[in-house]
Amino acid sequence: MFTVIGIQKGLHAGIHPPLAVMMGILTAVMGGIVRDVLCNEIPLIFHKEIYATACLAGGVFFTFFVFMNMAEPFAALISAGVIFTIRSLSVRKGWALPRFK
C-alpha cells in the first residue's frame, strides 16, 4: 500500500507519472529500510528477494488504471494485490533477479 500511497500523492501534486511511480517505489523501499533498521535487521532490499521490482509492477498498474479513469480505491486494491502476489510468489518459489559480478 505504501507504493500506491506514494504514487497517489505524486499524481495529486501534478508530478509526471513515471516520476510518481518512482516516488511510490522510494516510499515503499525506504519505509522497509527504516522498519528493518529499527528492528536491528539487515534491510530486506539488500537480500536476493524481489522487492522493488514488485513495487514497480504494481505502480505501473496503478498509474495505468488511474489514467484509464478507474476509481482510485479499486485501482489501489488491484495494484496492491499485484504487488502482494509478486512478493508472495517470489518468497515462496525463491525467485530472484540476476546478480552481476
N, C-alpha and C positions, 0 to 999 in steps of 0.2 A: 504493500500500500504506500510505502514511503516514495517509491518511484512515481507512482501515479500522482501523489500529492505534490511532489516537486514539479512534475510536468504541468499540472493544473495551475500552480502558482506562476510558472513561467509563461504559459499561454495567456493567462488573465492579465499579466503585466505587459503583454504585447511583444514578447520575445519571439524571434523566428523559431518555427517548430523544431528544426534539428538541434538548436541550442537549448530549447526547452527539454528535449529528450535527454541531452547531456546533463542538464541540471537535475533531472529526475534520477539519473543514474548516480550522480555525485551525492545526492541526498540519501539514497539507499546505502551506497557503499560507505560513505563517511559515518552514517548512523551505525552501521555494523562495526566499523573500526572502533568507534567510541565505546560501543557496548562491550566489545571483546577486551579492549584495554582496561575498562573499569572492572571487568571480571578477571583481570590478570591472565588472559589467554592470548595466544597468538591470533591476530585477526584472521578471520575466515577468508578474506580476499587473498591472503598470501598462501593459501593451500591450493591444491590442484583442482578443486571443485569449480564447476561453472557457477559464477555468481553474477558478475556484471553483465555477462552475455545474456543471461535470462532477463535482467532488467532492461537491456537494450531491446530485446524481442517484445517484451510487454509494453515498453514505451512506444515502440513503433506502432503496435496495435492500437494503443490508446489514442495516439495522435491521429491515426487513420480514422478511427471511429468518430472522434470529435469533428474532424473535417468532413465526415460523411453525415453530419448532423444527428448522430445518435445521442440520446440523452446521456449526459456525463455520468450519472450513477451507474447506468448499465455498462457503459464503456469502461468505467473503473473496475467494476466487478469482473468483467470478461478479461481485462488486461491483467488484473491481479491473479486471476485463475491461470492465465498463461504463464506468468512468472512462477507461481507456486508449482505448477505442473512440471515445468522445465527443471526447476530446482529439485523437486522431489525425485524425478526420474534420474537426474544426474547423480544424486546421492545414492539412490537405490541401486542403480546399474553401474556406478563407478565411472560415469562419463567424465572426461576431462579434455580441455583444449590442448593442442600440441605445445610442447615446450621446445624452445630453441636454445642451443648451447652457445 
